[in-house]
Amino acid sequence: MTQRINSPFRYAGGKFYARKLILNFIPQHTHYSEPFAGGGSIFFAKTKANHNWLNDLDKELMNCYLTIRDYPNELIQKLQDEKATKERHKYYKNEYQPSNDLEKAARWYYLNRTSYSGIMNMTNCYWGYGDKYSMRPENWARNIIRTSEKLQSVKITCLDFEKVISELEDGTFLFVDPPYFNADQNKFYTHSFIKDDHFRLCDVLKKNSRRIKFLLTYDNSQEIKDLYDWVMDIHVHEMEWNYTINRTDDQKKGSESLVKGSRYKGKEIFIVNL
């Protein structure tokens, strides 16, 4: 499958709502890579390239990607009788002990599809499913199958971003979506991205900028603008995103409904060396 589909996952900080805007900046290419794949919204939203490489340091996430690519039917069978309930969410989060990669993928997929905003940091992984706005379990199989089809022949790894960027083929187009520079990321992700990592990312992109093309997305801050002053093309766009975690009914006594997160309008920058 080369056609455009939605990401199989809910992912905090993902670019689902910015897909159309980002696609306008993507040039023709035969090699494509995302060193911070996350939910992969852009990979799934674009036409598949001849050669594709998705990477993320989150082992549980990438195990789920690999399982969907290589064992979709087995994953579907594991999830086929599941219901989206707070009790099952609590079970998978606190009690279930997976013994192999397939069971780890089933646990991750279930929690991701039923947690608020798809947040997989277990400290803030709360029940957040609703029939009106969440993908129902009866549709999970179809989601897994079409995702598996698009992931065929895609290279999937769990490496440090510097190694990935350094090993890219010349002429590769790179979509780079790291954690925001000023975000309180520890609430959202299982792996922290410290200040030195932002500096490392800048250094490795600069070192390889003559042989690869990239689109880098960041929060609009002066620190980032100064860090990337060697790049000529910086675009500023106003976007909206869920930037905070609101408590759900398993944390607030007496409340029986999900408290939706506030949407904040902020400015994001696109840094491109096209």
C-alpha positions as CSV (number, residue, x, y, z in Angstrom):
1,M,0.0,0.0,0.0
2,T,1.3,3.4,-1.0
3,Q,-1.8,5.5,-0.4
4,R,-2.5,7.9,2.4
5,I,-4.0,6.7,5.6
6,N,-4.3,7.9,9.2
7,S,-1.8,6.9,11.9
8,P,-2.8,3.7,13.7
9,F,-2.0,5.4,17.0
10,R,-3.1,8.3,19.2
11,Y,0.0,10.2,20.0
12,A,0.6,13.2,22.3
13,G,2.3,16.0,20.4
14,G,1.7,14.2,17.0
15,K,1.2,16.2,13.8
16,F,-2.2,14.8,12.9
17,Y,-3.8,18.3,12.7
18,A,-0.9,19.8,10.8
19,R,-0.6,17.1,8.1
20,K,-1.9,19.1,5.2
21,L,0.3,22.1,6.0
22,I,3.4,19.9,6.4
23,L,2.8,18.0,3.2
24,N,3.0,21.2,1.3
25,F,6.7,21.5,2.3
26,I,7.7,18.0,1.3
27,P,9.5,17.8,-2.1
28,Q,9.8,14.8,-4.4
29,H,11.9,12.1,-2.9
30,T,12.8,8.4,-3.2
31,H,14.2,7.9,0.3
32,Y,12.3,9.0,3.4
33,S,13.0,8.9,7.1
34,E,11.6,9.9,10.5
35,P,14.2,9.6,13.4
36,F,11.4,10.6,15.9
37,A,8.6,8.6,14.4
38,G,6.1,8.7,17.3
39,G,2.7,8.1,15.8
40,G,4.0,8.5,12.3
41,S,1.2,10.9,11.2
42,I,3.3,12.3,8.3
43,F,4.5,9.0,7.0
44,F,1.0,7.6,6.9
45,A,-0.4,10.8,5.5
46,K,1.9,10.9,2.5
47,T,2.4,8.7,-0.5
48,K,4.9,6.0,0.4
49,A,8.4,6.5,-1.0
50,N,10.6,3.8,-2.5
51,H,12.7,3.5,0.6
52,N,11.4,4.3,4.1
53,W,13.0,4.3,7.6
54,L,11.0,4.9,10.8
55,N,12.9,5.1,14.1
56,D,12.1,6.0,17.7
57,L,13.8,5.4,21.0
58,D,10.6,4.1,22.6
59,K,11.1,0.3,22.5
60,E,7.4,-0.5,23.3
61,L,6.2,1.7,20.5
62,M,8.6,0.3,17.9
63,N,7.8,-3.3,19.0
64,C,4.2,-2.5,18.2
65,Y,5.1,-1.1,14.8
66,L,7.1,-4.3,14.1
67,T,4.3,-6.6,15.3
68,I,1.8,-4.8,13.1
69,R,4.1,-5.0,10.1
70,D,5.1,-8.7,10.6
71,Y,2.3,-10.3,12.6
72,P,-0.9,-8.4,12.0
73,N,-3.2,-11.4,12.2
74,E,-1.7,-12.7,15.4
75,L,-2.1,-9.2,17.0
76,I,-5.7,-9.1,15.7
77,Q,-6.4,-12.5,17.3
78,K,-5.0,-11.3,20.6
79,L,-7.3,-8.3,20.6
80,Q,-10.4,-9.7,18.9
81,D,-12.6,-10.1,22.0
82,E,-11.5,-7.0,23.8
83,K,-13.9,-4.3,24.9
84,A,-13.0,-0.7,25.6
85,T,-13.8,-0.4,29.3
86,K,-12.1,1.3,32.2
87,E,-11.7,-2.1,34.0
88,R,-9.8,-3.6,31.1
89,H,-7.7,-0.4,30.8
90,K,-6.8,-0.7,34.5
91,Y,-6.0,-4.4,34.0
92,Y,-3.6,-3.8,31.1
93,K,-2.0,-0.9,32.8
94,N,-1.5,-2.3,36.3
95,E,-1.9,-6.1,36.3
96,Y,-1.2,-7.7,32.9
97,Q,2.4,-9.1,32.6
98,P,3.2,-9.8,28.9
99,S,5.7,-12.6,28.3
100,N,6.6,-12.0,24.7
101,D,6.7,-9.3,22.0
102,L,3.2,-10.1,20.7
103,E,1.7,-9.7,24.2
104,K,3.7,-6.5,24.7
105,A,2.3,-5.1,21.4
106,A,-1.3,-6.1,22.4
107,R,-0.9,-4.4,25.7
108,W,0.6,-1.2,24.2
109,Y,-2.0,-1.1,21.4
110,Y,-4.9,-1.5,23.8
111,L,-3.7,1.2,26.2
112,N,-2.9,3.6,23.4
113,R,-6.3,3.3,21.8
114,T,-8.1,3.7,25.2
115,S,-5.9,6.3,27.0
116,Y,-6.4,10.0,27.1
117,S,-4.7,11.6,24.2
118,G,-2.7,8.4,23.6
119,I,-0.3,9.3,26.4
120,M,1.8,6.2,27.2
121,N,3.9,7.5,30.0
122,M,2.4,5.2,32.7
123,T,2.4,8.1,35.3
124,N,-0.1,9.9,33.2
125,C,-1.7,7.1,31.2
126,Y,-5.3,7.5,32.1
127,W,-8.6,6.1,30.8
128,G,-9.7,8.3,28.0
129,Y,-12.0,6.4,25.6
130,G,-15.4,7.5,24.3
131,D,-17.5,5.9,21.6
132,K,-18.1,9.2,19.9
133,Y,-14.5,10.2,19.4
134,S,-12.4,7.0,19.7
135,M,-11.9,4.2,17.3
136,R,-14.1,1.3,18.5
137,P,-12.5,-2.1,19.1
138,E,-14.5,-3.7,16.3
139,N,-12.6,-1.4,13.9
140,W,-9.1,-2.2,15.3
141,A,-8.6,-5.2,13.0
142,R,-9.2,-3.1,9.9
143,N,-6.8,-0.4,11.3
144,I,-4.1,-3.0,11.9
145,I,-4.4,-4.6,8.5
146,R,-4.2,-1.4,6.5
147,T,-1.3,-0.2,8.7
148,S,0.5,-3.5,8.1
149,E,0.1,-3.1,4.4
150,K,1.7,0.3,4.4
151,L,4.5,-0.8,6.7
152,Q,5.7,-3.6,4.4
153,S,9.4,-3.2,3.4
154,V,9.7,-0.2,5.8
155,K,12.8,-0.2,7.9
156,I,11.9,0.0,11.6
157,T,14.5,0.6,14.3
158,C,15.0,1.8,17.9
159,L,18.2,3.8,17.7
160,D,19.6,7.1,18.8
161,F,18.6,9.8,16.3
162,E,22.3,10.7,15.6
163,K,23.1,7.2,14.3
164,V,20.0,7.3,12.0
165,I,20.8,10.7,10.5
166,S,24.4,9.8,10.0
167,E,23.6,6.6,8.1
168,L,21.0,8.0,5.8
169,E,21.4,7.7,2.0
170,D,22.4,10.8,0.2
171,G,19.4,12.7,-1.0
172,T,17.1,11.4,1.7
173,F,14.2,13.6,2.8
174,L,14.0,13.7,6.6
175,F,10.9,14.8,8.6
176,V,12.2,15.7,12.0
177,D,9.7,16.1,14.9
178,P,11.6,16.1,18.2
179,P,10.0,16.9,21.5
180,Y,9.5,20.7,21.8
181,F,12.3,22.7,23.3
182,N,10.2,24.3,26.1
183,A,7.6,21.6,26.6
184,D,7.0,19.7,29.8
185,Q,7.7,16.5,28.0
186,N,8.2,14.2,31.0
187,K,4.4,14.1,31.3
188,F,3.9,12.7,27.8
189,Y,6.8,10.5,26.8
190,T,8.7,7.5,28.2
191,H,12.1,8.9,27.2
192,S,13.2,12.4,28.1
193,F,14.9,14.7,25.6
194,I,17.4,16.8,27.5
195,K,18.8,20.2,26.4
196,D,22.0,18.5,25.2
197,D,20.0,16.3,22.9
198,H,18.6,19.4,21.2
199,F,22.1,20.7,20.6
200,R,23.2,17.3,19.3
201,L,20.3,17.2,16.9
202,C,21.3,20.7,15.6
203,D,24.9,19.6,15.1
204,V,24.2,16.4,13.3
205,L,21.7,18.1,10.9
206,K,24.2,20.8,10.2
207,K,26.9,18.2,9.5
208,N,24.7,16.4,7.1
209,S,22.8,19.3,5.6
210,R,24.6,19.2,2.2
211,R,23.7,15.7,1.5
212,I,20.1,15.4,2.9
213,K,17.0,17.6,2.9
214,F,15.0,18.1,6.0
215,L,11.9,19.6,7.5
216,L,12.2,20.3,11.2
217,T,9.3,21.2,13.4
218,Y,9.7,23.0,16.7
219,D,8.0,25.3,19.2
220,N,8.5,28.9,18.2
221,S,11.3,30.1,20.6
222,Q,14.2,32.4,20.3
223,E,16.5,29.7,21.5
224,I,15.6,27.5,18.6
225,K,15.9,30.4,16.1
226,D,19.3,31.2,17.4
227,L,20.4,27.6,17.3
228,Y,19.3,27.2,13.7
229,D,20.5,30.6,12.4
230,W,22.6,28.7,9.8
231,V,19.4,27.6,8.1
232,M,18.0,30.2,5.7
233,D,14.4,29.1,5.5
234,I,12.3,29.3,8.7
235,H,8.5,29.5,8.6
236,V,6.3,30.5,11.5
237,H,2.8,29.0,11.7
238,E,0.0,29.4,14.2
239,M,-1.4,26.1,15.2
240,E,-3.6,24.6,18.0
241,W,-2.7,21.6,20.1
242,N,-3.5,19.9,23.4
243,Y,-0.6,21.1,25.5
244,T,-1.7,20.0,29.0
245,I,-3.1,16.9,30.7
246,N,-6.5,17.3,32.3
247,R,-7.6,14.8,34.9
248,T,-10.1,12.1,34.0
249,D,-12.8,10.4,36.0
250,D,-10.5,7.8,37.5
251,Q,-8.7,10.7,39.3
252,K,-11.6,13.0,40.2
253,K,-14.2,11.7,42.7
254,G,-17.8,12.3,41.8
255,S,-17.2,12.8,38.1
256,E,-18.4,10.3,35.6
257,S,-17.3,11.9,32.3
258,L,-14.0,12.7,30.6
259,V,-12.7,16.2,31.1
260,K,-11.5,17.3,27.7
261,G,-8.1,19.0,27.5
262,S,-7.9,22.7,26.7
263,R,-6.7,23.6,23.2
264,Y,-4.1,26.3,23.2
265,K,-3.2,28.3,20.1
266,G,0.5,28.8,19.8
267,K,3.1,29.4,17.1
268,E,5.2,26.6,15.7
269,I,8.2,27.0,13.4
270,F,9.1,24.9,10.4
271,I,12.8,24.9,9.6
272,V,13.6,23.6,6.1
273,N,16.8,23.3,4.1
274,L,15.1,22.5,0.8
